[in-house]
């Protein structure tokens, strides 16, 4: 596509909507397309769910106004939710949205197999971070790819040049510190998965470094500033982007309306965008947000992305609580406020945030219509814990909500259509074809705790050991290991290539592990490394991203996007937990493309593990049972980061910062461990388990201790974390 074609092509302005009022406002202010959350299956699960009738009404209204409507179904789907998903897809098939935005490979497989009439977009949660990923998603049949927020304009240009598929980027709103799709922090600390829309935003908390080092001793180390790319719209268009997206399905109509209006002005101004920038920025000022940054577009390591001295709270700072009496707090106002405004309380000690609508303002026992800066006032906090020193912010204004227009979007008109869709025989037919069986609740017992006595290895699954050190693979290990997983990077590649004749057993037991993120400038190294290592006789690989199957078609392997034969030699491919497999339909897809082994999501709870294990067919299933998984995987490497050093959360939790495969990783200080439960169902029903010692220094002493833990005889000073195994993944 020529530069002239790109510059004259219409650039889609895509807005979020979490309510019908916000949807109508976005249409009125000039959005070309709007994305809304599909009922109960979207990555903003904390927001209110739409009914089927409301979705139908919005699609109908949008289409009549010439506006496209996309349904975000970008949450990971549990096995027990598959039936609900089939019903939802059947209804949506009759409502005809313009596309579904998805991340779950199982959901993708169900759509392609049973609902091919529904177009699909690859969510940013699928972490499309190089041209290989974009090309692979195109081959999978995605009409559009929403790129990872970490991409620069130069990288986007390469992707556009190499891949003839629609590209979408976020241009405004909140930024996550971690790559979307690779954040485990919220889940690890309390079972609330960011990949299922339940994130509690641990990146917004204040952390303290343990020990001395350069830079401040504490701060909001991972709290990203908000993205704002108004003046980059021409450059984004020139890079080949089809759609620019505004983040914020939980934002108010006043916020969404102001942001859409500002970007509409700049897009419509074309080459004369500089003339309207001042007015557009003035309009954006009405949308309360954080400090802004241009993100990664211009520079992958921009100084303006992180501001550790700022808490990252949205809105106008109203002041800190001076006094607390019962449910009433007293503060000296730093900004104006009135009853009906939305307020957010920031608990300084824990980092937690709570929002509420201000009911009244008191000053000397008198009610005020409005509080002004400098006044000492009192607010009522109902059912919200607070302490002196906690901060209050105004995050939305009463006037903005009063001005929201009511439009002729009438959900009741679509009751008959929805009822008819719900009686579609396709629902029962597809459900019967899937043949899912579920383990009764009373047969899924809580973890029984530490076992007594020695356990026979015949009762536990095959053990795979994952490391980033070739020397560990060459050791005579103190326990039987079926496979040795070795991270492929420049260090391990050079180590193995220096060995003229690797030990014979390495060819059969060694599995080369690809990291989940391979940026564009490293693609060539990995392509050449795969070819060279296969030439040396290595045939076993583990992929960290679904698009990495393409590497084996390039290397003469048989794996393409749809599993078609493309060469003469065969390879054995397994999937890492970073593929985020949480249902048997995702395993069906892996089997379809020729993957022989796949890991269940490391986030999985015991119940989900049992259900998946019961229903998956024709593919070996495993799970990581020990390790320090990256809770954040991020591109940012600022000067104030202290790699190899521990930092502490407001709750006393300890973590370590590491730098691996060119990315910043945040790891828990201590590993989680399920080694005491390997002989219990559902772990004992798995084909293999992975012990992950990457990022840690393990010699024979430490490896021997792991063996005693497997045998139920290991001594542990403190009970390890079980991740979500003993709880409930939300």
C-alpha positions, 0 to 999 in steps of 0.5 A: 500500500502506497503512502498516498493511499495510507494518508487518504484512507479513513482512520477509524476512531474507536471509543469504549462504552460501559453503559448505554449513556456512554455509548450514545455519547460516543456516537454523538461526539463522532466515534466511527466504532464503539467497543462494548463488553460482551455479557460476562466474558470481557476483560473489564469484569468489574464493570456492569454487564449488558443484557442481550437486549441492551447489546442488540439495541446498541448494535441496531442504533449504532448501525443506523448511525453508520457506527460499527459495534465490536463486542469485547469477549477478551477474557480467558474462559474457564471450562465451566463457562463454555456452555454459557459462551456457546449460548452467547455466541449463538445470540451474537450470531443473530445480532450481527456485531461487526466483530468480536475482540478475543484472546482465548484460543479456545474461544477462537477455536469455537468461533471458527468451528461453529460460528465462522460468520462472526469476524474476529479481532485479536485482542491486545491481550494476545500480545502481538509484538512483532511482524511474525505474530501479526502475520500468524494471526492473519493466517489464523483468520483474524480480520484485525490485530490489536497491537501490544501497547509497547510497540514503537511507530518504527516497529508498527511500520515494519508490521504494516509493510510485511503483513496485509491485515488491519492494525489497531493501536491504543492512543489514549487512556491507561497503560499497564506496566506489563505486556497485556496477556503476561501479567500474573501479579493480581492473580498471584496475590489474591486470585483475581486475574487480570486476564479475566478482567479482575485486576486489582492494579498492584502496579499502582501501589507504592513499593520500597527497595530493601537495601541501598542503591541509586535513586529513591528508596521508595515510590510508585515504581510501576505506575504508568502515566496515561497515554495521550497521542493527539499530536501523533495521529498523522504519524500513526496514520502514516505507519499504516494503522487502520484504527485508533482506540480509546481505553476506558470501558469503565469511564463516564460519559463526560470522560468518553465524550470529551476524549472522542470529541478531541480526537475527532477534531484532530483526525478530521483536520488532516494535515492542518491538525496543528491548527486545532491542537490547542482547542483539542487539548483544552477539551481533553482537559475536561477528562480527568486523568493522570499525567500523560505520556506519548507511550512507546510510539516515539521511543521504547524507553521514554522517560515520560512513561513512568513517574515513580514520585506520583501515585498514578491516581486519576482526577483532581486531588482534593486533599488528605484526611486530617481526622476520622470520626466514625464514618465521617472524615475531615480534610482541607480542600485543595480543589472544588467539589460538590454533592454528586461528584465521584470521589476516589479514596486512596489508602496510602498504607495498602495502596487500595482504592475505593470509589463512591458518590459524594452525598453531602458536604458539611462545614461547621455542621452546615450543608454546602452546595459546593466546597471550595479550595481552602475550606475545611469540610467533612464527608461521609464514607459509608462502608469504606475503611479510611485512615488519617493521611489517606488521599481523596481525588475527584474523578468525575463531576456531577454536571458531566453526568447530568448532561449525558443525553438520552437517546432512542436506544430501547432494549425492550424492542429486542426481547423477541429476537433474543428469546428466539435466539436463545431457543436456537437448536444450535446451542444444544447441538454444539453442546452435545458435540463438545461432550463436556463432562464435569467433575462433581464438586464433592470429588474436588477436595481442598489440598490435603496438606503435607503427605506423610511417608515416602511416595512412589514416583509411579504415582506422580506425573512425568517431571520436566525441569526448566532452567536457563543454565545449560550446566544444569542440563549436564548434571546427573540429577538426584531425581528422574527427569523426563525432559529438560527445558532450556531457555533459548537466548544468546548465552545458551545458544553460544554455549551449546554451539561450542560443544562439538558433540553434545551428549547423546541423551541431550538430543532426546531429553532437551527441549528448547524454550522460546520466551513469550516476547521476541521483539522485532530486532531479535526475530532474525536471531531466533529464526537462525537459531532454530534452523541451526539447532535443528541442523544439530539434531535437536527436535523438541521445542516449547513455544511461549507465544502461539505465533512461534509455530511459524518459526518451525514452518520456516525451519522446515517443520510441519507447523503452520497457522492451521497445522498444515504440512510445510516441510519434510522434517518433523519437530515435537512442540509443546506449549508453555503456560504463557499460551494461557490455556484455561479450557479444553477447547484451547487444547483442541486448538493446540491439537489441531495445529499439531502441538503435542504437549500443552500446559494448563494456565499457571493461574488455574485453580484446582477445580478448573484443572480437574475439569480440563484434565477430564475433557481434553482429548488427544494431547498431553497436558501438564502444568508448572508446579514450582517456580518464581513466575514473572508477575510482570513482564515489561519493556520498560528498563528505567535508570531507577530500577535496581535489578537483582534487588528485593522490593517490598509492597505495602503489605510486606510482600517481597519481590525481586526485579530481574532482566531477562531476554531483554525484558524487565521481570518482577518475580516473587522472592520465594517460589510457589510450590505444589510439590507436596500434592503431586500424588493427589488428583487432579495433579496426578491425572496430568501427563507431566509437571514442570519444575521451573528454576529459571531466574534462580541459582540451583546446584546439587544441594538445592536440587536434592532438596526439591527431590525430598519435597517431591517425596514429602520429606522436605523441610520448609521454613515457611509454608510456600504459596500455592498460587491459586491451587487451593483457592478460586481463580476469579 
